[in-house]
């Protein structure tokens, strides 16, 4: 929990607002959010709706024209009149086809544009969320949100809402024309409608639950798949193929069974609709036959009503199909909107201070931090880092070294205490301003797919070729880069596959040098390189830290001996402070760590 009342109040109010909006009707809230994405394209929407309304009578008009052709012209041998009505019928068919083409194109464009905006909003929002969010949300689940869920939404926006409007209007005109032609036959057709409505409502309730299960299991499947592709080497090294295959089989079976449940509901619903429509057609034909024998009905009316039956039930089937799409999309939209409504982060307070430069000191004052509950990783940390100072933080694994840097970089919010830069609270400094000041070289270097040049200039994409090559030369990375096929244009595979740990580390150093931060953080930056590369990096590090405030996180003490001050952490508490010689003289925790890494020094002391 945060000790910042302003931030806490902001989050509480925000959560309460979201709960109020969601209270009552989840579907209504989702629709209101989706309409915000369609609003920028309201002109296209209005045009598509207008065209749909204007052309919705063309389909129902065809059976009516058929009735006229049979009863008024064919029965009377009026060939001229038959030719004229045939022209009208052909025109109705042609105009209906043109209308369908234009509305389909418009709705697809609306859907694609809206989905483009949604994808951009999701990606932008994900970039704003802090590291804590990614700790508790598997990457595979987030990928599902931006792929499968967005695609379901795309289907609804592209072919759902406006098409439903067209089907409803078409049903209206069909009923009006049927009543106009013969109200008795119309009542027979409509008598089937209550059964169809009941079947559709039952179908709706079952299918929505089934689709939620499908998407839940799909997210699990994607998460497991992504995680195991990333860690496939570990799976193979520990002979876990069969066990992990069994786990994947179980998750995949759950996904399959959820899909089969939806198929089962559809396999009942569609034949039932078909049976009901056929029953309506049978009743109409039977009753028409009785009336034909009594000369109370014409052949044209019978033929037109048979056509109307199929036209009447086709929009109803379309509506059920669209309902399937909408149910799937509503479920997906709910998950997408929950992601967009996720605001777990560090809100900058009012009156933000944009720091253009770092001049005085960084101060941690009684800082406490826990990743979970009150399992404190840092306990009452107080330290100052002055401008231009070279500070090293050492300690055993899990002592809290990297956590200090995560707090300084605002990847995680501290729980209690305060952190200031030049007297300004860290929470009042916008992330963009803060991260221009702080540059971090991590232990685990991540490289993006692209060229070596792209990765070197990631933090400074406008850097010239000459600047990039000069930076690589300073660090010593130019030696291996120029040996690669294509040199600086060498295509890097996913996460730098094909490059050694040392080579990736050198790229990270060049990247930091080009970023040119005022505060440089080296987080175990030489822990995964060989001795030769470490020697190369040590020389580059000296140049990189020159005239720059530097913080070195290290496990190996050989890399921190020249630091101005060394902070020794143990179980989240600062135990010792001083330079290398001072700490050795104290014969405390640092001295013990030094002897563990340099047993020859202990042997020398015993001999003396």
C-alpha positions as CSV (number, residue, x, y, z in Angstrom):
1,X,0.0,0.0,0.0
2,X,1.2,3.5,-0.8
3,X,1.9,6.1,1.9
4,X,0.8,8.8,-0.6
5,X,-2.7,10.0,0.3
6,X,-3.2,11.8,-3.0
7,X,-2.4,8.7,-5.0
8,X,-4.4,6.5,-2.8
9,X,-7.4,8.8,-3.1
10,X,-7.1,9.0,-6.8
11,X,-7.0,5.2,-7.2
12,X,-10.0,4.7,-4.8
13,X,-12.1,7.3,-6.7
14,X,-11.1,5.7,-10.0
15,X,-12.1,2.2,-8.8
16,X,-15.4,3.4,-7.4
17,X,-16.2,5.2,-10.7
18,X,-15.5,2.1,-12.7
19,X,-17.6,0.0,-10.3
20,X,-20.5,2.4,-10.6
21,X,-20.3,2.3,-14.4
22,X,-20.2,-1.5,-14.5
23,X,-23.0,-1.8,-11.9
24,X,-26.4,-2.9,-13.3
25,X,-25.7,-3.9,-16.9
26,X,-22.2,-5.1,-17.9
27,X,-23.3,-5.3,-21.5
28,X,-24.5,-1.6,-21.5
29,X,-21.2,-0.5,-20.1
30,X,-19.3,-2.5,-22.7
31,X,-21.4,-1.1,-25.5
32,X,-20.9,2.4,-24.3
33,X,-17.1,1.9,-24.4
34,X,-17.2,0.4,-27.8
35,X,-19.3,3.2,-29.2
36,X,-16.4,5.6,-28.2
37,X,-14.2,3.8,-30.8
38,X,-16.9,4.0,-33.5
39,X,-17.7,7.6,-32.9
40,X,-14.7,9.0,-34.9
41,X,-16.1,7.2,-38.0
42,X,-19.7,8.4,-37.5
43,X,-20.0,9.6,-41.1
44,X,-19.3,6.2,-42.4
45,X,-21.7,4.7,-39.8
46,X,-24.5,7.1,-40.8
47,X,-24.0,6.4,-44.5
48,X,-24.0,2.6,-43.9
49,X,-27.1,2.8,-41.7
50,X,-28.9,5.1,-44.2
51,X,-28.1,2.8,-47.1
52,X,-29.2,-0.2,-45.0
53,X,-32.5,1.4,-44.1
54,X,-33.1,2.6,-47.7
55,X,-32.4,-0.7,-49.2
56,X,-34.0,-3.0,-46.6
57,X,-37.3,-3.2,-48.6
58,X,-35.6,-4.5,-51.8
59,X,-35.4,-8.2,-50.6
60,X,-39.0,-8.4,-49.3
61,X,-40.2,-6.6,-52.5
62,X,-39.2,-9.6,-54.8
63,X,-41.9,-12.1,-53.7
64,X,-44.5,-9.3,-54.0
65,X,-43.5,-8.6,-57.5
66,X,-43.6,-12.4,-58.2
67,X,-47.2,-12.5,-57.0
68,X,-48.1,-9.6,-59.3
69,X,-46.3,-11.2,-62.3
70,X,-48.3,-14.5,-61.8
71,X,-51.7,-13.2,-60.9
72,X,-51.9,-10.0,-62.9
73,X,-49.9,-10.9,-66.0
74,X,-49.2,-14.7,-66.5
75,X,-52.7,-15.7,-65.5
76,X,-54.1,-13.2,-67.9
77,X,-51.6,-13.8,-70.7
78,X,-50.3,-10.2,-70.5
79,X,-46.8,-10.5,-72.0
80,X,-46.2,-6.8,-72.1
81,X,-47.0,-6.4,-68.5
82,X,-45.0,-9.5,-67.6
83,X,-42.0,-7.9,-69.4
84,X,-42.4,-4.7,-67.4
85,X,-42.7,-6.4,-64.0
86,X,-39.7,-8.6,-64.9
87,X,-37.6,-5.5,-65.5
88,X,-38.7,-4.2,-62.0
89,X,-37.8,-7.5,-60.5
90,X,-34.4,-7.5,-62.2
91,X,-33.8,-3.9,-61.0
92,X,-34.7,-4.9,-57.4
93,X,-32.3,-7.8,-57.5
94,X,-29.5,-5.6,-59.0
95,X,-30.0,-2.7,-56.5
96,X,-30.1,-5.2,-53.6
97,X,-26.8,-6.6,-54.7
98,X,-25.2,-3.2,-55.0
99,X,-26.6,-2.2,-51.6
100,X,-25.1,-5.3,-50.0
101,X,-21.7,-4.6,-51.7
102,X,-21.5,-1.0,-50.5
103,X,-22.8,-1.7,-46.9
104,X,-20.4,-4.7,-46.6
105,X,-17.5,-2.6,-47.7
106,X,-18.4,0.3,-45.3
107,X,-19.0,-1.9,-42.3
108,X,-15.7,-3.7,-42.9
109,X,-13.9,-0.4,-43.1
110,X,-15.6,0.8,-39.9
111,X,-14.6,-2.4,-38.1
112,X,-11.0,-2.4,-39.3
113,X,-10.5,1.3,-38.3
114,X,-12.1,0.8,-34.9
115,X,-10.1,-2.3,-34.2
116,X,-6.9,-0.6,-35.3
117,X,-7.6,2.1,-32.6
118,X,-8.3,-0.5,-30.0
119,X,-5.1,-2.4,-30.7
120,X,-3.1,0.9,-30.5
121,X,-4.8,1.8,-27.2
122,X,-4.1,-1.7,-25.8
123,X,-0.4,-1.5,-26.8
124,X,-0.1,2.1,-25.5
125,X,-1.8,1.1,-22.2
126,X,0.4,-1.9,-21.7
127,X,3.5,0.3,-22.1
128,X,2.2,2.5,-19.2
129,X,1.6,-0.4,-16.8
130,X,4.3,-1.1,-14.2
131,X,6.4,-4.2,-13.7
132,X,4.2,-5.3,-10.9
133,X,1.3,-5.8,-13.4
134,X,3.4,-8.1,-15.5
135,X,4.5,-10.1,-12.5
136,X,1.0,-11.3,-12.0
137,X,-0.3,-11.5,-15.6
138,X,1.3,-14.1,-17.8
139,X,2.4,-12.9,-21.3
140,X,0.4,-15.6,-23.0
141,X,-2.8,-14.2,-21.5
142,X,-2.0,-10.7,-22.6
143,X,-1.2,-11.9,-26.1
144,X,-4.7,-13.5,-26.2
145,X,-6.2,-10.2,-25.3
146,X,-4.5,-8.5,-28.3
147,X,-5.1,-11.3,-30.8
148,X,-8.0,-13.6,-30.3
149,X,-10.1,-11.2,-28.2
150,X,-9.6,-8.3,-30.6
151,X,-10.3,-10.5,-33.6
152,X,-13.7,-11.5,-32.0
153,X,-14.4,-7.8,-31.6
154,X,-13.4,-7.1,-35.2
155,X,-16.0,-9.6,-36.4
156,X,-18.8,-7.9,-34.5
157,X,-17.8,-4.4,-35.6
158,X,-17.3,-5.4,-39.2
159,X,-20.4,-7.6,-39.7
160,X,-22.6,-7.4,-36.7
161,X,-24.5,-4.3,-35.6
162,X,-25.4,-2.7,-38.9
163,X,-26.2,-6.1,-40.4
164,X,-28.6,-6.8,-37.5
165,X,-30.4,-3.5,-38.2
166,X,-30.8,-4.6,-41.8
167,X,-32.2,-7.9,-40.8
168,X,-34.7,-6.4,-38.4
169,X,-35.9,-3.9,-41.0
170,X,-36.1,-6.7,-43.6
171,X,-38.3,-8.7,-41.1
172,X,-40.5,-5.6,-40.6
173,X,-41.1,-5.1,-44.4
174,X,-41.7,-8.9,-44.8
175,X,-44.4,-8.9,-42.2
176,X,-46.0,-5.7,-43.5
177,X,-46.1,-7.1,-47.1
178,X,-47.4,-10.5,-45.9
179,X,-50.2,-8.8,-44.0
180,X,-51.0,-6.7,-47.0
181,X,-51.2,-9.8,-49.3
182,X,-53.0,-12.2,-46.9
183,X,-53.4,-11.7,-43.1
184,X,-54.6,-15.3,-42.5
185,X,-51.5,-16.9,-44.0
186,X,-49.4,-14.3,-42.1
187,X,-50.9,-15.5,-38.7
188,X,-49.9,-19.1,-39.6
189,X,-46.3,-18.0,-40.2
190,X,-46.1,-15.9,-37.1
191,X,-47.6,-18.7,-34.9
192,X,-44.2,-20.4,-35.1
193,X,-42.4,-17.3,-33.8
194,X,-42.9,-17.8,-29.9
195,X,-41.2,-21.2,-30.1
196,X,-38.3,-19.7,-32.1
197,X,-37.9,-16.8,-29.6
198,X,-37.9,-19.3,-26.7
199,X,-35.3,-21.4,-28.4
200,X,-33.1,-18.4,-29.1
201,X,-33.2,-17.0,-25.6
202,X,-32.3,-20.5,-24.2
203,X,-29.5,-20.7,-26.8
204,X,-28.2,-17.3,-25.8
205,X,-27.8,-18.1,-22.1
206,X,-26.0,-21.4,-22.8
207,X,-23.7,-20.1,-25.5
208,X,-22.5,-17.1,-23.6
209,X,-21.2,-19.2,-20.7
210,X,-19.7,-21.7,-23.2
211,X,-17.8,-18.9,-25.0
212,X,-16.5,-17.5,-21.8
213,X,-15.1,-21.0,-21.1
214,X,-13.5,-21.2,-24.6
215,X,-11.7,-17.9,-24.2
216,X,-10.5,-18.7,-20.6
217,X,-9.0,-22.0,-21.8
218,X,-7.6,-20.3,-24.9
219,X,-5.7,-17.8,-22.6
220,X,-4.4,-20.7,-20.5
221,X,-3.3,-22.5,-23.7
222,X,-1.5,-19.5,-25.1
223,X,0.2,-18.8,-21.7
224,X,1.5,-22.4,-21.4
225,X,2.6,-22.5,-25.0
226,X,4.4,-19.1,-24.9
227,X,6.1,-20.0,-21.6
228,X,7.3,-23.4,-22.7
229,X,8.6,-22.1,-26.1
230,X,10.6,-19.6,-24.2
231,X,11.9,-22.2,-21.8
232,X,12.2,-25.1,-24.2
233,X,16.0,-25.5,-23.5
234,X,15.3,-26.0,-19.8
235,X,12.5,-28.5,-20.6
236,X,14.9,-30.5,-22.8
237,X,17.9,-30.3,-20.4
238,X,15.8,-31.8,-17.5
239,X,14.1,-34.4,-19.7
240,X,10.6,-32.9,-19.0
241,X,9.2,-33.4,-22.5
242,X,6.7,-36.2,-21.5
243,X,5.5,-34.4,-18.3
244,X,5.1,-31.0,-20.0
245,X,3.4,-32.7,-23.0
246,X,0.9,-34.3,-20.5
247,X,0.2,-30.8,-19.0
248,X,-0.3,-29.3,-22.4
249,X,-2.5,-32.2,-23.4
250,X,-4.7,-31.5,-20.3
251,X,-5.0,-27.8,-21.0
252,X,-5.6,-28.4,-24.7
253,X,-8.3,-31.0,-23.9
254,X,-10.1,-28.4,-21.7
255,X,-10.1,-26.0,-24.6
256,X,-11.3,-28.7,-27.0
257,X,-14.2,-29.7,-24.7
258,X,-15.3,-26.1,-24.3
259,X,-15.4,-25.7,-28.0
260,X,-17.3,-28.9,-28.4
261,X,-19.9,-27.6,-25.9
262,X,-20.5,-24.6,-28.1
263,X,-20.7,-26.9,-31.2
264,X,-23.3,-29.0,-29.3
265,X,-25.5,-26.0,-28.7
266,X,-25.3,-24.9,-32.3
267,X,-26.0,-28.4,-33.5
268,X,-29.3,-28.4,-31.6
269,X,-30.3,-24.8,-32.4
270,X,-29.8,-24.7,-36.2
271,X,-31.7,-27.9,-37.0
272,X,-34.5,-26.8,-34.6
273,X,-34.8,-23.5,-36.5
274,X,-34.9,-25.4,-39.8
275,X,-37.6,-27.7,-38.5
276,X,-39.7,-24.8,-37.3
277,X,-39.4,-23.0,-40.7
278,X,-40.3,-26.2,-42.5
279,X,-43.3,-26.6,-40.2
280,X,-44.4,-23.1,-41.1
281,X,-44.0,-23.8,-44.8
282,X,-46.0,-27.1,-44.4
283,X,-48.9,-25.3,-42.6
284,X,-49.0,-22.5,-45.2
285,X,-49.1,-25.0,-48.1
286,X,-51.8,-27.1,-46.4
287,X,-54.0,-24.1,-45.6
288,X,-53.4,-22.6,-49.0
289,X,-54.4,-25.9,-50.7
290,X,-57.7,-25.9,-48.8
291,X,-58.4,-22.3,-49.8
292,X,-57.3,-23.0,-53.4
293,X,-59.9,-25.8,-53.6
294,X,-62.5,-23.2,-52.5
295,X,-61.2,-20.7,-55.1
296,X,-60.5,-18.4,-52.1
297,X,-56.8,-17.9,-53.0
298,X,-54.6,-17.3,-56.1
299,X,-51.5,-19.2,-57.2
300,X,-49.5,-16.0,-57.0
301,X,-50.3,-15.5,-53.3
302,X,-49.3,-19.1,-52.5
303,X,-46.0,-18.9,-54.4
304,X,-45.1,-15.5,-52.9
305,X,-45.9,-16.8,-49.3
306,X,-43.6,-19.8,-49.8
307,X,-40.9,-17.3,-50.8
308,X,-41.7,-15.1,-47.8
309,X,-41.4,-18.0,-45.4
310,X,-37.8,-18.6,-46.4
311,X,-37.1,-14.9,-46.5
312,X,-38.7,-14.5,-43.0
313,X,-36.7,-17.3,-41.4
314,X,-33.4,-16.4,-43.1
315,X,-33.0,-13.0,-41.3
316,X,-34.0,-14.8,-38.1
317,X,-31.2,-17.3,-38.7
318,X,-28.9,-14.4,-39.6
319,X,-29.8,-12.8,-36.3
320,X,-28.9,-15.9,-34.4
321,X,-25.6,-16.1,-36.2
322,X,-25.0,-12.5,-35.5
323,X,-26.0,-13.1,-31.9
324,X,-23.3,-15.8,-31.8
325,X,-20.8,-13.3,-33.0
326,X,-22.0,-10.6,-30.6
327,X,-21.9,-13.0,-27.6
328,X,-18.4,-14.0,-28.4
329,X,-17.4,-10.3,-28.9
330,X,-19.1,-9.1,-25.7
331,X,-17.1,-11.7,-23.8
332,X,-13.9,-10.7,-25.5
333,X,-14.8,-7.0,-25.1
334,X,-15.3,-7.4,-21.4
335,X,-11.8,-8.8,-21.1
336,X,-10.3,-6.1,-23.3
337,X,-12.0,-3.3,-21.4
338,X,-10.9,-4.8,-18.0
339,X,-7.4,-4.6,-19.3
340,X,-7.8,-1.0,-20.5
341,X,-9.4,-0.2,-17.1
342,X,-6.4,-1.6,-15.3
343,X,-4.6,1.4,-13.7
344,X,-2.3,-0.2,-11.2
345,X,0.6,2.1,-11.4
346,X,2.3,5.1,-10.0
347,X,0.3,8.2,-10.7
348,X,2.3,11.4,-10.9
349,X,1.0,14.0,-8.4
350,X,-0.3,17.4,-9.3
351,X,2.3,20.0,-9.8
352,X,4.8,17.6,-11.5
353,X,8.4,18.6,-11.7
354,X,10.2,18.0,-15.0
355,X,13.9,17.6,-14.2
356,X,16.1,18.7,-17.1
357,X,19.3,17.7,-15.3
358,X,20.6,16.1,-12.1
359,X,22.6,18.5,-10.0
360,X,22.8,17.6,-6.3
361,X,21.9,14.2,-4.8
362,X,19.6,11.2,-4.7
363,X,18.2,10.6,-1.2
364,X,16.5,7.4,0.1
365,X,14.9,8.2,3.4
366,X,13.6,5.4,5.6
367,X,12.4,3.4,2.5
368,X,10.5,0.2,3.0
369,X,9.4,-2.1,0.1
370,X,7.6,-5.4,-0.3
371,X,6.6,-7.1,-3.5
372,X,3.8,-8.9,-1.7
373,X,2.1,-7.9,1.6
374,X,4.6,-7.3,4.3
375,X,7.3,-9.6,3.2
376,X,9.8,-6.8,3.3
377,X,12.6,-6.8,0.7
378,X,14.0,-3.5,1.8
379,X,13.8,-2.4,5.5
380,X,14.3,1.3,6.5
381,X,16.8,2.1,3.8
382,X,18.4,5.5,4.1
383,X,21.3,6.6,1.8
384,X,22.5,9.5,-0.2
385,X,24.2,9.4,-3.7
386,X,25.8,12.7,-4.5
387,X,26.2,14.1,-8.0
388,X,29.3,12.6,-9.8
389,X,29.8,9.9,-7.1
390,X,30.5,6.3,-8.0
391,X,28.5,4.1,-5.7
392,X,28.5,0.3,-5.5
393,X,25.8,-1.8,-3.8
394,X,26.8,-5.4,-2.9
395,X,25.4,-8.3,-1.1
396,X,24.2,-11.8,-1.3
397,X,21.5,-12.9,-3.8
398,X,18.1,-11.7,-2.5
399,X,19.6,-8.9,-0.3
400,X,17.6,-6.2,-2.2
401,X,20.3,-4.7,-4.5
402,X,18.2,-4.7,-7.7
403,X,15.1,-3.6,-5.9
404,X,16.8,-0.3,-5.0
405,X,17.3,0.3,-8.7
406,X,13.8,-0.8,-9.6
407,X,12.5,1.8,-7.2
408,X,14.8,4.5,-8.5
409,X,13.6,3.8,-12.1
410,X,10.0,3.7,-10.9
411,X,9.4,0.2,-12.1
412,X,8.0,-0.5,-8.6
413,X,6.5,2.0,-6.1
414,X,8.2,2.0,-2.6
415,X,5.8,1.2,0.2
416,X,6.9,3.5,3.0
417,X,9.5,6.4,3.3
418,X,10.5,8.8,0.6
419,X,12.9,9.0,-2.3
420,X,14.0,12.4,-3.7
421,X,16.2,13.7,-6.6
422,X,17.5,17.2,-6.0
423,X,14.9,17.6,-3.2
424,X,12.0,16.6,-5.4
425,X,9.9,13.6,-4.5
426,X,10.3,10.7,-7.0
427,X,6.5,10.5,-7.2
428,X,6.3,14.1,-8.5
429,X,8.7,13.5,-11.4
430,X,7.1,12.3,-14.6
431,X,8.4,8.9,-15.8
432,X,9.5,10.4,-19.1
433,X,11.6,13.0,-17.4
434,X,13.0,10.6,-14.8
435,X,14.0,7.9,-17.3
436,X,15.9,10.5,-19.5
437,X,18.1,11.0,-16.4
438,X,18.6,7.3,-15.5
439,X,20.1,4.7,-17.8
440,X,20.3,1.1,-16.8
441,X,22.4,-1.8,-18.1
442,X,20.7,-5.0,-16.9
443,X,22.2,-8.3,-16.2
444,X,19.8,-10.1,-18.6
445,X,20.2,-8.1,-21.8
446,X,17.1,-8.1,-24.1
447,X,17.6,-7.5,-27.8
448,X,14.8,-6.9,-30.3
449,X,14.4,-8.4,-33.7
450,X,16.0,-6.1,-36.2
451,X,19.6,-5.1,-37.0
452,X,22.5,-4.6,-34.7
453,X,22.3,-0.9,-35.5
454,X,18.6,-0.7,-34.4
455,X,19.5,-2.3,-31.1
456,X,22.5,-0.1,-30.5
457,X,20.4,3.1,-31.2
458,X,17.3,1.9,-29.4
459,X,17.5,4.7,-26.9
460,X,18.7,7.3,-29.4
461,X,17.2,6.4,-32.8
462,X,18.4,9.7,-34.3
463,X,22.0,8.9,-33.7
464,X,24.2,9.2,-36.8
465,X,26.1,6.2,-38.2
466,X,29.4,7.9,-37.2
467,X,28.2,8.4,-33.6
468,X,27.1,4.8,-33.4
469,X,30.3,3.4,-34.7
470,X,32.3,5.7,-32.4
471,X,30.3,4.5,-29.3
472,X,30.9,0.9,-30.4
473,X,34.6,1.6,-30.7
474,X,34.8,3.1,-27.2
475,X,33.1,0.1,-25.7
476,X,35.1,-2.3,-27.8
477,X,32.0,-3.9,-29.5
478,X,33.1,-2.9,-32.9
479,X,35.6,-5.8,-33.0
480,X,32.9,-8.5,-33.1
481,X,30.3,-6.4,-34.9
482,X,32.4,-5.9,-38.0
483,X,33.1,-9.7,-38.1
484,X,29.3,-10.4,-38.4
485,X,27.8,-10.9,-41.8
486,X,26.5,-7.4,-42.8
487,X,28.3,-5.8,-39.8
488,X,26.0,-3.2,-38.2
489,X,23.2,-4.4,-40.5
490,X,23.4,-7.9,-39.2
491,X,19.9,-9.3,-38.5
492,X,19.4,-10.1,-34.8
493,X,17.2,-13.1,-34.2
494,X,14.6,-13.1,-31.3
495,X,16.3,-11.9,-28.1
496,X,19.7,-12.1,-29.7
497,X,19.8,-15.8,-30.4
498,X,23.2,-16.6,-32.0
499,X,25.1,-13.9,-30.1
500,X,27.0,-14.8,-27.0
501,X,26.2,-13.3,-23.5
502,X,29.3,-11.2,-23.7
503,X,28.4,-9.8,-27.1
504,X,24.9,-9.0,-26.0
505,X,26.3,-7.3,-22.9
506,X,28.6,-5.1,-25.1
507,X,25.7,-4.1,-27.2
508,X,23.9,-3.1,-24.0
509,X,26.9,-0.9,-23.0
510,X,26.9,0.8,-26.4
511,X,23.1,1.3,-26.1
512,X,23.6,3.0,-22.7
513,X,26.5,5.2,-24.0
514,X,24.3,6.4,-26.9
515,X,21.4,7.1,-24.5
516,X,23.9,9.3,-22.5
517,X,22.1,9.3,-19.1
518,X,23.3,11.5,-16.3
519,X,22.8,8.7,-13.8
520,X,24.2,5.4,-15.0
521,X,23.2,2.1,-13.3
522,X,25.1,-1.1,-14.0
523,X,23.1,-4.0,-12.6
524,X,25.3,-7.1,-12.5
525,X,26.5,-6.0,-15.9
526,X,29.6,-8.2,-16.0
527,X,28.2,-11.2,-14.2
528,X,27.6,-13.3,-17.4
529,X,30.7,-12.5,-19.4
530,X,34.0,-14.3,-19.6
531,X,37.3,-12.9,-18.2
532,X,38.5,-11.5,-21.5
533,X,35.2,-9.7,-22.2
534,X,35.1,-8.5,-18.6
535,X,38.5,-6.9,-19.0
536,X,37.2,-5.2,-22.2
537,X,34.0,-4.0,-20.4
538,X,36.0,-2.8,-17.4
539,X,37.9,-0.5,-19.6
540,X,34.7,0.7,-21.3
541,X,33.0,1.1,-18.0
542,X,35.6,3.6,-16.8
543,X,35.0,5.7,-19.9
544,X,31.2,5.3,-19.5
545,X,31.2,6.4,-15.9
546,X,33.5,9.4,-16.5
547,X,31.9,12.6,-15.4
548,X,28.7,10.7,-14.6
549,X,26.9,9.7,-11.4
550,X,27.1,5.9,-11.3
551,X,25.5,3.1,-9.3
552,X,27.1,-0.3,-9.7
553,X,25.1,-3.4,-8.5
554,X,27.5,-6.3,-8.2
555,X,27.9,-9.7,-6.8
556,X,31.5,-10.1,-7.7
557,X,33.5,-7.7,-5.5
558,X,36.3,-7.3,-8.1
559,X,34.2,-5.0,-10.1
560,X,33.5,-2.5,-7.3
561,X,36.8,-2.0,-5.6
562,X,37.4,1.4,-7.3
563,X,34.0,2.8,-6.2
564,X,33.9,6.0,-4.1
565,X,31.6,4.2,-1.6
566,X,30.3,0.7,-1.2
567,X,27.0,-0.1,0.3
568,X,26.7,-3.6,1.8
569,X,23.2,-5.0,2.0
570,X,22.1,-8.0,3.9
571,X,18.4,-9.2,4.0
572,X,17.2,-5.8,3.0
573,X,19.2,-3.8,5.5
574,X,22.3,-1.6,5.0
575,X,24.9,-3.3,7.2
576,X,28.1,-1.4,6.2
577,X,29.3,1.6,4.2
578,X,32.7,2.7,3.1
579,X,35.3,2.2,0.4
580,X,37.1,-1.0,-0.3
581,X,40.0,-0.6,2.1
582,X,37.8,0.8,4.9
583,X,35.4,-2.2,4.7
584,X,38.2,-4.7,4.6
585,X,39.7,-3.1,7.7
586,X,36.4,-3.5,9.5
587,X,36.5,-7.3,9.0
588,X,32.7,-7.4,8.9
589,X,30.3,-8.7,6.3
590,X,32.1,-7.2,3.3
591,X,35.3,-8.8,4.5
592,X,33.6,-12.2,4.7
593,X,32.2,-11.8,1.2
594,X,35.7,-10.9,0.0
595,X,37.3,-13.9,1.5
596,X,34.6,-16.2,0.0
597,X,35.5,-14.8,-3.5
598,X,39.2,-14.6,-2.8
599,X,40.2,-17.7,-0.7
600,X,43.8,-17.0,-1.4
601,X,43.6,-13.8,0.7
602,X,42.4,-15.9,3.7
603,X,45.3,-18.4,3.1
604,X,47.7,-15.4,3.1
605,X,46.3,-14.1,6.4
606,X,46.7,-17.5,8.0
607,X,50.3,-17.8,6.9
608,X,51.0,-14.3,8.3
